[in-house]
Structures are given as C-alpha cells and as structure tokens.
C-alpha cells in the first residue's frame, strides 16, 4: 500500500498505467494515470473510476508535469529490456533497448523532490544503475522498498486463458 503522509491526500502520477495492476494497492490517493492506448485507458477508467486518465505520451507528460505530484510511479514498456530479447535476436529480430527507461530514472533522481519508483522487468543486460529486485522485476526508487509477497500463482496457460476473457468489450483483440 502506498503511504507517504497519513494526514494528506497524496497526489500520484501513474505513468504507462496500462489497466492499473500496480494501482490496486493504493488507497486514499489522488491519481492521474497516463496511458497512450485509448482502449487500454478505457479499461483502467472502468477499474478506477475516481482516477483521472489522460491519453497521451507518458514520457513527455513526465517532463512537463513532474512538479505537480507527491509520488511518481513509472512502468515504461519492457519488451526491449526483457530476456525475451535473446530469443528474438536468435530469430533475426535485432533492436536497441529503449533508453527512455534510463532517461526517466536519471531525471527523477536529479530533479524530482517527491518519492518515486521506476519498475521494469529484469533485463537481459546488466543494469546501468543498481535496482532493488523482487521476483522477476527491477525497482529503482529513492526509498527502500520492503520485500513483499506477490501472491502470484502464474503459469502461461492460465495467463492466456485469463487475458482472453472480456477483451471483446474493450476492442483490444
């Protein structure tokens, strides 16, 4: 659960919000969620109707609005950092890692006065800056993140069946 100050409603910027998986544990906060895909943003808004959802580029929004928030959570896209890059490379798909991840970490370290977290998957390369690790994820933050149980009972078969359910409603097939 996100806690910074018990006596104040925390203003949170949730970048690359997706459908809001990280949002589930945040209580009593004022959230602005940034998602570039309108169909995904609609799902987020249905799950969290009290949050303000803005459909725009999260990377640029951070640059223009970071001073307006007490806490920033960023989960930039992971495909170019993931260990699946080994498989793709062997199939002839070669690509650079998206450096926006590192830009945001350095930017937040140097310029943001509040609390922040940048989350991503464990990468196929050695991280440039040492992260905190939990399960299959890296976390860069300006505070210590206590280990916690993910409560995840995950396997590929279950994930595929689960993610197919309800897609028709949101036009994301």
C-alpha positions in Angstrom: 0.0 0.0 0.0 1.2 3.5 -0.8 1.7 5.5 2.3 3.6 8.8 2.5 1.8 11.0 5.0 -1.3 10.0 6.9 -2.7 13.5 7.1 -2.5 14.4 3.5 -4.1 13.0 0.3 -1.1 12.1 -1.9 -1.1 13.3 -5.5 0.2 10.4 -7.6 1.3 10.3 -11.2 0.9 6.8 -12.6 2.9 6.6 -15.9 2.3 3.9 -18.5 -0.7 3.0 -16.5 -2.0 0.0 -18.5 -5.1 -1.4 -16.9 -3.9 -0.4 -13.5 -2.3 -3.5 -12.0 0.0 -1.5 -9.8 -2.8 0.7 -8.7 -4.7 -2.0 -6.8 -2.8 -1.5 -3.6 -3.0 2.3 -3.5 -5.7 3.8 -1.1 -6.7 7.3 -0.3 -4.7 8.9 -3.1 -5.5 11.3 -5.9 -4.2 9.6 -9.1 -3.6 10.9 -12.6 -3.0 7.9 -14.9 -1.2 8.3 -18.2 -1.8 5.7 -20.9 -1.3 6.2 -24.6 -3.7 3.4 -25.9 -7.3 4.7 -25.7 -8.7 1.1 -25.4 -6.4 0.2 -22.5 -7.2 3.6 -20.9 -10.9 2.8 -21.0 -10.3 -0.5 -19.1 -8.3 1.4 -16.5 -11.0 4.0 -16.1 -13.6 1.3 -15.6 -11.5 -0.3 -12.9 -10.7 3.0 -11.2 -13.5 5.5 -12.0 -12.2 8.1 -9.5 -8.8 8.4 -11.1 -8.3 10.9 -13.9 -7.0 9.1 -17.0 -5.1 11.1 -19.7 -4.4 9.6 -23.1 -1.0 10.9 -24.1 2.7 10.0 -24.2 3.8 9.2 -20.6 7.5 10.1 -21.2 6.7 13.6 -22.4 4.0 14.1 -19.7 6.5 13.4 -17.0 8.8 16.0 -18.3 6.1 18.7 -18.5 4.2 17.9 -15.2 6.6 16.2 -12.7 6.5 19.1 -10.2 2.7 18.7 -9.7 3.0 15.4 -7.8 4.0 14.0 -4.5 4.7 10.5 -5.8 5.5 9.2 -9.3 5.2 5.6 -10.4 6.6 4.7 -13.9 6.5 1.4 -15.6 7.9 2.0 -19.0 7.4 -0.6 -21.8 9.6 -3.6 -21.2 9.9 -5.5 -24.5 13.3 -4.1 -25.4 14.8 -4.8 -22.0 13.3 -8.3 -21.4 15.3 -11.5 -21.5 13.0 -12.5 -24.4 15.3 -10.3 -26.5 17.7 -13.4 -26.6 15.0 -15.4 -28.3 14.1 -12.6 -30.7 17.8 -12.0 -31.6 18.2 -15.7 -32.4 15.2 -15.3 -34.8 16.8 -12.3 -36.6 14.9 -9.6 -34.7 17.6 -7.1 -33.6 16.7 -3.9 -31.7 18.2 -1.4 -29.4 17.0 -1.2 -25.7 14.6 1.7 -25.3 16.6 4.3 -23.4 13.5 6.1 -22.1 13.7 3.8 -19.0 17.2 5.2 -18.1 16.2 8.8 -19.0 13.4 8.7 -16.5 15.4 7.2 -13.7 18.2 9.8 -14.1 15.6 12.6 -14.5 13.8 11.6 -11.3 17.0 11.1 -9.4 18.2 14.6 -10.2 15.1 16.8 -10.4 12.1 15.3 -8.6 11.7 16.2 -4.9 9.0 13.7 -4.0 9.1 9.9 -3.8 9.3 7.9 -6.9 9.6 4.3 -8.3 10.5 3.2 -11.8 9.6 -0.5 -12.4 10.6 -2.8 -15.2 11.4 -6.5 -15.8 14.8 -8.0 -15.1 16.8 -7.1 -18.2 18.9 -9.3 -20.5 21.8 -7.0 -19.8 23.4 -5.7 -16.6 21.5 -2.6 -15.4 23.4 0.7 -15.6 22.1 1.6 -12.2 21.7 -0.9 -9.4 18.0 -1.7 -8.8 16.1 -3.3 -6.0 14.8 -6.7 -7.1 11.6 -8.5 -6.4 10.6 -11.7 -8.2 11.0 -11.0 -12.0 11.1 -7.2 -11.6 13.6 -4.4 -11.0 12.7 -1.4 -9.0 14.6 1.9 -8.9 13.4 4.2 -6.2 14.5 7.0 -3.9 13.5 4.9 -0.9 13.8 1.3 0.3 11.0 -1.0 -0.9 10.3 -3.7 1.7 10.1 -7.2 0.2 6.5 -8.4 -0.1 4.8 -11.5 -1.4 3.4 -11.0 -4.9 0.6 -13.6 -4.2 1.1 -14.7 -7.8 0.2 -18.2 -8.9 1.3 -17.7 -12.5 1.6 -20.1 -15.4 1.4 -19.4 -19.2 -1.7 -21.5 -19.7 -3.6 -19.6 -17.0 -2.4 -16.2 -18.3 -3.5 -16.9 -21.8 -7.0 -18.0 -20.8 -7.4 -15.1 -18.3 -6.3 -12.4 -20.7 -8.7 -13.5 -23.4 -11.7 -13.1 -21.2 -13.5 -9.8 -21.7 -11.4 -8.5 -24.5 -14.3 -8.1 -26.8 -15.9 -5.5 -24.5 -12.9 -3.2 -24.9 -11.9 -3.9 -28.6 -8.3 -4.9 -27.8 -8.1 -8.3 -29.6 
